[in-house]
Amino acid sequence: METNTRENDLASFTWRKASYSGGEGGNCLEVAQGHPTLVPVRDSKNPGPVIAFGATAWGAFVAHLG
């Protein structure tokens, strides 16, 4: 897990909200696209703090969910 991704590095990313979040604005995650090796993740209700995972670790996590 990476924790040193700078905030200004994230400005150019496109954030996607989880498709399961629906229109009510419930608790959900947003994932940023655009970094070649990291997958930045944040809380959609509190988009300030970001945690970034290595692309391989994130892929394994998502594969395990399916």
C-alpha positions as protocol buffer text, in pm:
chain_id: "A"
residue {
  index: 1
  type: MET
  ca { x: 0 y: 0 z: 0 }
}
residue {
  index: 2
  type: GLU
  ca { x: 135 y: 343 z: -97 }
}
residue {
  index: 3
  type: THR
  ca { x: 70 y: 639 z: 131 }
}
residue {
  index: 4
  type: ASN
  ca { x: 293 y: 908 z: -18 }
}
residue {
  index: 5
  type: THR
  ca { x: 90 y: 1003 z: -327 }
}
residue {
  index: 6
  type: ARG
  ca { x: 79 y: 1382 z: -324 }
}
residue {
  index: 7
  type: GLU
  ca { x: -258 y: 1557 z: -339 }
}
residue {
  index: 8
  type: ASN
  ca { x: -162 y: 1766 z: -645 }
}
residue {
  index: 9
  type: ASP
  ca { x: -72 y: 1446 z: -832 }
}
residue {
  index: 10
  type: LEU
  ca { x: -435 y: 1338 z: -795 }
}
residue {
  index: 11
  type: ALA
  ca { x: -585 y: 1653 z: -950 }
}
residue {
  index: 12
  type: SER
  ca { x: -552 y: 1520 z: -1305 }
}
residue {
  index: 13
  type: PHE
  ca { x: -712 y: 1184 z: -1230 }
}
residue {
  index: 14
  type: THR
  ca { x: -1067 y: 1086 z: -1318 }
}
residue {
  index: 15
  type: TRP
  ca { x: -1251 y: 954 z: -1011 }
}
residue {
  index: 16
  type: ARG
  ca { x: -1516 y: 682 z: -1052 }
}
residue {
  index: 17
  type: LYS
  ca { x: -1778 y: 605 z: -793 }
}
residue {
  index: 18
  type: ALA
  ca { x: -1870 y: 243 z: -730 }
}
residue {
  index: 19
  type: SER
  ca { x: -2165 y: 130 z: -942 }
}
residue {
  index: 20
  type: TYR
  ca { x: -2332 y: -14 z: -630 }
}
residue {
  index: 21
  type: SER
  ca { x: -2357 y: 329 z: -464 }
}
residue {
  index: 22
  type: GLY
  ca { x: -2688 y: 416 z: -630 }
}
residue {
  index: 23
  type: GLY
  ca { x: -2833 y: 766 z: -633 }
}
residue {
  index: 24
  type: GLU
  ca { x: -2890 y: 806 z: -260 }
}
residue {
  index: 25
  type: GLY
  ca { x: -2528 y: 902 z: -186 }
}
residue {
  index: 26
  type: GLY
  ca { x: -2468 y: 614 z: 52 }
}
residue {
  index: 27
  type: ASN
  ca { x: -2131 y: 501 z: 178 }
}
residue {
  index: 28
  type: CYS
  ca { x: -1909 y: 414 z: -114 }
}
residue {
  index: 29
  type: LEU
  ca { x: -1561 y: 433 z: -257 }
}
residue {
  index: 30
  type: GLU
  ca { x: -1422 y: 626 z: -549 }
}
residue {
  index: 31
  type: VAL
  ca { x: -1129 y: 493 z: -747 }
}
residue {
  index: 32
  type: ALA
  ca { x: -903 y: 716 z: -957 }
}
residue {
  index: 33
  type: GLN
  ca { x: -789 y: 628 z: -1305 }
}
residue {
  index: 34
  type: GLY
  ca { x: -476 y: 764 z: -1462 }
}
residue {
  index: 35
  type: HIS
  ca { x: -179 y: 644 z: -1258 }
}
residue {
  index: 36
  type: PRO
  ca { x: 33 y: 377 z: -1429 }
}
residue {
  index: 37
  type: THR
  ca { x: 120 y: 174 z: -1116 }
}
residue {
  index: 38
  type: LEU
  ca { x: -112 y: 286 z: -833 }
}
residue {
  index: 39
  type: VAL
  ca { x: -486 y: 277 z: -771 }
}
residue {
  index: 40
  type: PRO
  ca { x: -586 y: 572 z: -552 }
}
residue {
  index: 41
  type: VAL
  ca { x: -903 y: 512 z: -347 }
}
residue {
  index: 42
  type: ARG
  ca { x: -1108 y: 757 z: -137 }
}
residue {
  index: 43
  type: ASP
  ca { x: -1437 y: 784 z: 48 }
}
residue {
  index: 44
  type: SER
  ca { x: -1700 y: 953 z: -170 }
}
residue {
  index: 45
  type: LYS
  ca { x: -1849 y: 1137 z: 129 }
}
residue {
  index: 46
  type: ASN
  ca { x: -1510 y: 1262 z: 252 }
}
residue {
  index: 47
  type: PRO
  ca { x: -1288 y: 1288 z: -57 }
}
residue {
  index: 48
  type: GLY
  ca { x: -991 y: 1444 z: 122 }
}
residue {
  index: 49
  type: PRO
  ca { x: -786 y: 1148 z: 248 }
}
residue {
  index: 50
  type: VAL
  ca { x: -662 y: 908 z: -19 }
}
residue {
  index: 51
  type: ILE
  ca { x: -509 y: 565 z: 12 }
}
residue {
  index: 52
  type: ALA
  ca { x: -324 y: 418 z: -288 }
}
residue {
  index: 53
  type: PHE
  ca { x: -274 y: 51 z: -359 }
}
residue {
  index: 54
  type: GLY
  ca { x: -31 y: -109 z: -600 }
}
residue {
  index: 55
  type: ALA
  ca { x: -208 y: -209 z: -921 }
}
residue {
  index: 56
  type: THR
  ca { x: -128 y: -579 z: -867 }
}
residue {
  index: 57
  type: ALA
  ca { x: -266 y: -577 z: -511 }
}
residue {
  index: 58
  type: TRP
  ca { x: -581 y: -392 z: -620 }
}
residue {
  index: 59
  type: GLY
  ca { x: -635 y: -636 z: -907 }
}
residue {
  index: 60
  type: ALA
  ca { x: -608 y: -932 z: -670 }
}
residue {
  index: 61
  type: PHE
  ca { x: -854 y: -768 z: -430 }
}
residue {
  index: 62
  type: VAL
  ca { x: -1110 y: -700 z: -704 }
}
residue {
  index: 63
  type: ALA
  ca { x: -1069 y: -1051 z: -847 }
}
residue {
  index: 64
  type: HIS
  ca { x: -1137 y: -1197 z: -503 }
}
residue {
  index: 65
  type: LEU
  ca { x: -1465 y: -1002 z: -479 }
}
residue {
  index: 66
  type: GLY
  ca { x: -1601 y: -1154 z: -800 }
}
